[in-house]
């Protein structure tokens, strides 16, 4: 049996076919590797775009939170005075001064 195999390999016509098959196999492997690398690059680019958009959204949220914090700080400084405390009591607690009358109008 090994004699037949060695005869087929030593035949120049079969050797060309074997070399061609080897080259096709190597080419197919290389194409598969290139395809996989392309998929990996595409996935990486998509992930980078997603992360960039998420980062931009977080920066917008951070700016909004800083603005709200600034408004709250300003509000607290206003409420430290007696006039600010009275305003807070009127607006949030629906209270009135001793010489005032609260009138509520139903909507």
C-alpha positions as CSV (number, residue, x, y, z in Angstrom):
1,X,0.0,0.0,0.0
2,X,2.8,2.4,0.8
3,X,4.4,1.7,-2.5
4,X,1.3,2.9,-4.3
5,X,1.2,6.1,-2.2
6,X,4.9,6.8,-2.9
7,X,4.4,6.1,-6.6
8,X,1.5,8.7,-6.7
9,X,3.5,11.3,-4.8
10,X,6.6,10.8,-7.0
11,X,4.6,11.1,-10.2
12,X,5.2,14.7,-11.4
13,X,1.5,15.2,-12.5
14,X,0.3,14.1,-9.0
15,X,3.0,16.2,-7.3
16,X,1.6,19.3,-9.1
17,X,-1.9,18.5,-7.9
18,X,-0.7,18.0,-4.3
19,X,1.2,21.3,-4.4
20,X,-1.9,23.0,-5.8
21,X,-4.0,21.5,-3.1
22,X,-1.5,22.7,-0.4
23,X,-1.5,26.2,-1.9
24,X,-5.3,26.3,-2.0
25,X,-5.4,25.0,1.6
26,X,-2.9,27.7,2.8
27,X,-4.8,30.4,0.8
28,X,-8.1,29.3,2.4
29,X,-6.6,29.5,5.8
30,X,-5.1,32.9,5.2
31,X,-8.5,34.2,3.8
32,X,-10.2,32.8,6.9
33,X,-7.7,34.6,9.2
34,X,-8.1,37.9,7.2
35,X,-11.9,37.6,7.5
36,X,-11.6,37.0,11.3
37,X,-9.3,40.0,11.7
38,X,-11.8,42.1,9.7
39,X,-14.6,41.1,11.9
40,X,-12.6,41.9,15.0
41,X,-11.7,45.3,13.7
42,X,-15.3,46.0,12.8
43,X,-16.4,45.0,16.3
44,X,-13.8,47.2,17.8
45,X,-14.8,50.2,15.8
46,X,-18.5,49.7,16.6
47,X,-17.5,49.5,20.3
48,X,-15.5,52.7,20.1
49,X,-18.4,54.5,18.5
50,X,-20.7,53.3,21.2
51,X,-18.4,54.3,24.0
52,X,-17.8,57.7,22.4
53,X,-21.6,58.4,22.2
54,X,-22.0,57.2,25.8
55,X,-19.1,59.4,26.9
56,X,-20.8,62.4,25.2
57,X,-24.1,61.6,26.9
58,X,-22.4,61.4,30.3
59,X,-20.7,64.7,29.8
60,X,-24.0,66.3,29.0
61,X,-25.5,64.8,32.1
62,X,-22.6,66.0,34.2
63,X,-23.0,69.5,32.9
64,X,-26.8,69.4,33.7
65,X,-26.0,68.1,37.2
66,X,-23.4,70.8,37.8
67,X,-26.0,73.4,36.7
68,X,-28.6,72.0,39.1
69,X,-26.1,71.9,41.9
70,X,-25.2,75.6,41.2
71,X,-28.9,76.5,41.3
72,X,-29.4,74.6,44.6
73,X,-26.3,76.3,46.1
74,X,-27.6,79.7,45.1
75,X,-31.0,78.8,46.5
76,X,-29.5,77.8,49.8
77,X,-27.6,81.0,50.1
78,X,-30.9,82.9,49.5
79,X,-32.7,80.9,52.2
80,X,-30.1,81.7,54.9
81,X,-31.5,85.2,55.2
82,X,-34.7,85.9,57.1
83,X,-36.4,87.1,53.9
84,X,-35.4,83.9,52.2
85,X,-36.8,81.8,55.0
86,X,-40.1,83.7,54.8
87,X,-40.2,83.1,51.0
88,X,-39.5,79.4,51.5
89,X,-42.3,79.2,54.1
90,X,-44.8,80.9,51.7
91,X,-43.9,79.0,48.6
92,X,-43.2,75.5,49.8
93,X,-45.1,75.2,53.1
94,X,-48.1,77.5,52.3
95,X,-47.6,79.5,55.5
96,X,-48.3,83.1,56.0
97,X,-47.0,85.9,58.3
98,X,-49.0,86.9,61.4
99,X,-50.5,89.9,59.6
100,X,-51.2,88.1,56.3
101,X,-54.1,86.0,55.0
102,X,-53.7,83.1,52.6
103,X,-56.1,83.0,49.7
104,X,-56.2,79.9,47.6
105,X,-57.8,80.0,44.2
106,X,-58.9,76.6,42.8
107,X,-57.9,75.9,39.2
